[in-house]
């Protein structure tokens, strides 16, 4: 983690509220400054346009998009059944405000609260989420997710469903009401499998699980149909000849594992000659519903990364662009329109293929160093994790860095000390970086490595 032990304030001021710090605190200033941005709420931003497009496929669901990103450890992990030793709980992965409070790492942090409220059969949550991660064109420490769930109340079945087959029949009746599509779907696996994708025996019958899975899959296939139809339309309008001649859309369901669903599936789409994972989903673990006080409910949930969909939808090549304030980027998507046809979504904004406004030169620099021999908890210093240099680079150079890659690693044969070499590729999305400017940023990173981690530069 970016090492904040030297001058840690007594409190962090987040969303105009003080939070006491402790030995777990690891939220850097660069992340704090991102909290107010809320890209998914900016009317004509590609992330918001993607959110609204997906929401349009769930007209009866209740949407939520303004929950605070500051949540308890219980909300983020415990309520979802994450075991105490799960790697996601590590400070190398998660931003801790303090021991009891984190910046949410997924939109699922609100799932138990919404189930407990029991105000809607279906809901959607869109949220900015925070994770310590690599630096490259597809990863950023702040990104956006959408979580959705649909449940049925065993106590509120229609008389006809109760007479014909109970809950399973009620769900199949709802499946019949969903829009149909004509895309090619590969789904070769059984609804459940005792080892790979188990039924929640004791809670659900095989018939109930099959019906829930069928409703989930039809609902999410309809989302994919709409998203990729819009993506193809935008690509063709931009003159992409390949998009105009592509084969019909194909999707496939792949068995998966998630801590809070079973059975579980990932949905993949064949797009531009490759299978792409689009979302994860499954039948909600009944223990989560029981603990939320709604044991009578049964249903499904899904989660999708909005940046991943937006990059496909708009043809955006670098995740940093979403955070740009440059009007040459933002103005491409502005338009006051109404309707959901011909690449438009209700409200302001438009779905168009991103047009690059320039490609500025890269300026790579290497930094090599020996880790301290006492880089261990026993030595009084946290163990160095690769996410730590990523955080340090971001906090020092911001979005002026395109990617960071480890290019060399060895252990000195005599001293046993470990040496690492990282290549930092400096490239602004908005202007050419001067050599002196890059050198100053790089020197700042080297200095911080020495100060915060006690490394020996090579």
N, C-alpha and C positions, 0 to 999 in steps of 0.2 A: 504494500500500500504506500501511497505517497506519505512519507513519514512526518506526522504532525506533532511529534512529541516535544519539539524544541520550543515552540511559541504557541501552544494550543490555547485558544481563548476559553474562558470559563463557560461561555455560552455561544451557541451558533444561532444567529437570527435567520430563521427560515419562514417565509410567508408572514413576516412581521410578528413572529412569535419567538421568544427565546427557548432554546433547548439546551439543557446542561450537557457538557461534554464529559467524557471519561476515557479510559484507556482503549475503548473500542472505536472511538471517533476517527473517521478516515475520509470525511467528505471535503474535497479540495474546493478552492474558490471558483475554479472553472466550472464545476458542477453546480455550485450554488447560484452562479450567474445564469445558468440555463433554466432554473426552476420556473421563472415567470414566462418563458417563451410559449409553451403550450401550442406547438405547431398544429395539432389536430383541431384547434379551435379557431385558427386564422382562416377567414372565409374562403379565400381563393388559393390557399396553399395546397400543393399536391397531396400532402398528408390528409388535410381536411377533406379534399375532394374524394380521396380514396375511402375515407371513413364514411362519407355520406353515400357513396355509391354502394358500399356493402350494406349500410343501414336500409337502403331502399329495397333490398331483397327480403327484409323482415318487417313488413308494414305493421304487424300486430305486436311487435316486441316493444318494450319500454327502453329507450336509449338513455344511457348515463355517460357523461363525458367531462364532468368537472370535479370528480373526487380528488382530494389532496393526495399528492405523491408521498407524503410523510405518513407512514403506517407503523404499527407495532410489529415486533418480531412474531407475536402470536398470529396476527392477521396474515403476514407474509409467508410464514412457514408452518407454524403449529396447527393452524386451522385447516391446513391442506394435507396434513399427515406427513410432512417432511421429517424423516428421522433426525435425531440430534447430530449425527455424524455426516449428514448430507453435505457434499462439497459446496452446494449453493449457499450454505450458511457461512462459509469462510469469509474473512475480511479481505482475502485476495480476490473474491468474486463480487462481494456486496458492499454497498456504501452504508456504513453504520453512522447514524447521528449520535447514538450512544448505545449502550448495551441492550436497551429495551426497544429501540426505535431505529428504523431503517428507511431509506428511500426504496419504495416498492421495486422489486425486481421483475414483477409480472402483473398484469391486470387481474390475475386470479386472486390477488390479495383482498379483493372486495367480494369474492364469491360467497363466502360463508355469511357475510352480513346481508347480502341480497337474498340469499335463501331464507335467512332468519326473518327478514322483513315480510316475505311471503305476500307481496303485493301484485305480482304479475306471473302469469304462466311462462312468459318469455321475456328476457332482457338482454341488452347489449351494454358492455362497458368499453369505452375507448379511453386510453390513458397513456401518458408519458411514463416510461419505465427506465430504470437506471441499473447498469451493470458495468463493473470494471472489465475491460475487454481489450482485444488487440487493436492496433491501428492499421487499417487498410481501407480499401474503397467500399467494403460492404459492412464494416463494423464501426460503431460509435457508442460512447458510454451512455448516451441518452437515445432511446428510440421509442417507438409507439406500438402498442398492441391493441387488439380488439378481442374481448372475451364475450362469448354468448352462451346462453343456456335456455333450454326449453324443458319444462317439467309438466307432469300430469298428477293430479290429486286423486288418489284411489277413492276418496269419499265423494267425489263430485262427478261420477260417470253418468252419462246419459242413460235413460232407461233401456234404450235399444242395445247399447253396448253392454250393459250389465246383463241383459238377457242372453246375448249371443256369445260372449266370451270374456267379459270383464275388461280389465285394463288393456290387455293386448288388442282386443277388438276396437276399443276407443282410440288407441293410437293408430291402428290401421285405417280407421275412418278418417283420421286427420291426414294421414299420408295421401289418401285419395283426393284430398282438397288441395294439395300442393301442385304448383305448375309442373308440367312435364317438359322433357327436353329430348333431343335426338342425338346427343353426343355419344361417342363410343366409350363405355365404362368397363374397365377390367376390375373384376372383384372375385377372384378365384377361391378365396378362403371362406370357410364356414362362418356363420354369425358369431360363434364362440369356439374356443379350442381349450381343452383342459390344461394344457401346458403353456402354449404360446399366448393365448388371449382368453383367459378364463371367465366363465360366468360367475357372477356374484351369488354363488349357491347359498340358499338360506334367506336370500332377499328377493331374488327375481327368478321367475320361471324361464326356461329357454324361450318360450313363446313371447314373453314380455321383452326380453333382451333383444330378440330378433326384430320385434316391432319398433323398439326405440332406435335400434341401429338403422333400420330402413328409413325412418323419419329423418334422422340425422343426415344420412348420406344424400337423400333427395334434396334436403334443404341446402346443404353445402355445395352439391353439384350445381344447383341453380345459381349460387353466388359465383362460382367459377365460370359458368357459361356467360354471365353478364360481364364480369371483369375482363375476360379475354376477348369477348366480342368487341368491347370498347377499345382494348389494346390494339387489336387488329385494325379496327377502323381508323384509329389515330395514326398507326404506322403506315397504312395505305395512303392516307391523306398527306403524309409527309414525304411520299414518293418512294416508300420501301417496296421495291418490286418483289422481294422474297416473301414478304408478308402477304402480298396479293395472291400468290400462287401456293401458299401453304396448304397442307392437307387439313381436313376437318379436325377439330379439337378432339384430343384423346385424354382421358384421365384414368387414374388407377388408385385403388385403395390398398394400402400396405399395413399389415399388422404392426402395432407399435406398443410401447410401454410408457405410461405416465403415472405419477404417484396418486393422482386423484380420479382416475377413470379406469374402468375395466368392464368389457373389452374396450380396446383403444385402437385407433387407426390414424394414419397420416394420409392426406390426399396429395397426390402428385399429378402434375400436368405436363404433357409433352409439348414443349414450346421451343421453337427454333432449334430443333434437332437434339433436344436434351430433356430428360425427366427432371422436373423441378419440384421440390417439396414446397407445398403452399401453406398447409395448416395441419394442426394436430387436433384430435377430437376423441370422444369416447362416451360411454355410459357412466354417469357420475357415480362415484363410490357412495354406497348407501350410508356408510358411517358418517360422511360429511353432512348429508341431509339429516341424519338422526341427531348429530351434535348441534345442528342449526335449529333444532326444534320442529322440523317438518318431516318426520319419519313416514308420513303418508304420501310423500311426493317421490316420483321416479322420473328420471330424465337424462338428457344428454348435455354436453358442453363442448365448446370448441375454442381455440385460440389461434390468432393469426397475427403475424408481424406486418404492420402497415407499410413500413419502409420497403420490405421485400416486394409487396404487391405494387406499390407506387413506382418502384424502379422499373418493373416490367411494364406497367401501364403507361408510363410517360417516357420510357427509354432514358432514364436518368442514370449515368454511369458511375457516379461517385456519391456516397451517402453524405459527404460533407455539404453537398449542394443544398440539401434540405435546410441547412442552418444558415445559408447565405442571406444577407440583407440586400444584396446587389439587385437593383431593379431590372437589370438585364436577365436575371433568372426569374424573379417573382412576377414581372409584368407579362411573361409568356402565358400565364395561366389565368389572367384576370379577364373576366367578362361577366356582365350581368345578364344571365340567361334564365329561362324557365323551361323545364321539360327534361326528360331522360332519354331523348333520342338523339341520334347523330352526334355522339360523343359529348353530349352536354348532361349536366346533372342539375337537379333542382337547386336554386339559389345562385350565388355568384361563383364564377369560375368556369373553366372549360377543360376538357380532357384533350390534350394535344401532345404530339411528340416533342420532347425537349430538343431545342436547337442550340447546340454549343455556341457560345459567343466568343470563345478563344481557347487556345491551349498554350499555357505558359510553360517555359522550360523547367525541367527538374534540376535540383541541386543536391545530389547525394553526399552525405558525410558519414564516416564511420566513427564509432566510439568504442574503444577497447579498454577493458579494466579487469583487475583481479578482485573477486569478492573477498571481504575480510574473513580471516580464518575463524573469527568468532561469530559468523553470521548464523546464529542459532538462538533460540529462546534462552538457553543457559548462558550465552554470552551477553545477554542484555539487549540484543538487537533482533528485531523480527527477521525471520528467514526470508531471503529475497525471492520474489516470485516474478515471472515475466510480466504480469500485469502491473507490477510496480514501476518498471521503466516506461510502460505505456502511459501510465497515469502521470508520471513525472514529465514526460515529453509533452503531453497534452496541456498540462498546467503551465509549462514554460513557453511553448511555441504555439499553442492553440491549433487552429485549423490550417496553419502554414505547413503542416506535415501531412503528406499524402499517405505514407505507410512506414512502418518500422519492421525490420526483419532481422532475426539472428542469423549471422553469416558464418560464425565460427565459435567453437566451444572446445576447451581442452583443460586438462588437469596437469599442473606442473609436476614433473616426475620427482623432483626433490622435495619441494615444500608441500605438495598435495593441495595447493590452492587452486581454485577453479577460476578460469579466465573465460570471459564472454566478449563477443564482438557483435555489435548491432549496427546495421546500416539504416540511417535515417534519411528518408527521401523528402526533401523540402520542395513543395510546389504549391503555390497559392492558386486558388480557383479564379481569382479576380485581377491579379496583376503579376508582373515579373518581380521576383525577389532579387534585390541587389546582393552581390557577393558579400559585402560588408555586413548586410543585415542578416544573411544566413550564418556567417561566421559568429556574429554576436549571439544569435539564438543557440548555436551549437555550443559555444563556450558556456552559456548559461546552463545548458543541460549537463555538461560535464561537471561544472561547479556544483550543481545540485546533487549529482550522483555522489560526489565526495562528501558534501555536507550531510546529506540525509542518510546515506548508506555506508559511508566509510570505505568506499572502494579505493583502489589504487589504480590510477589511470596508466595505461601503457603507451 
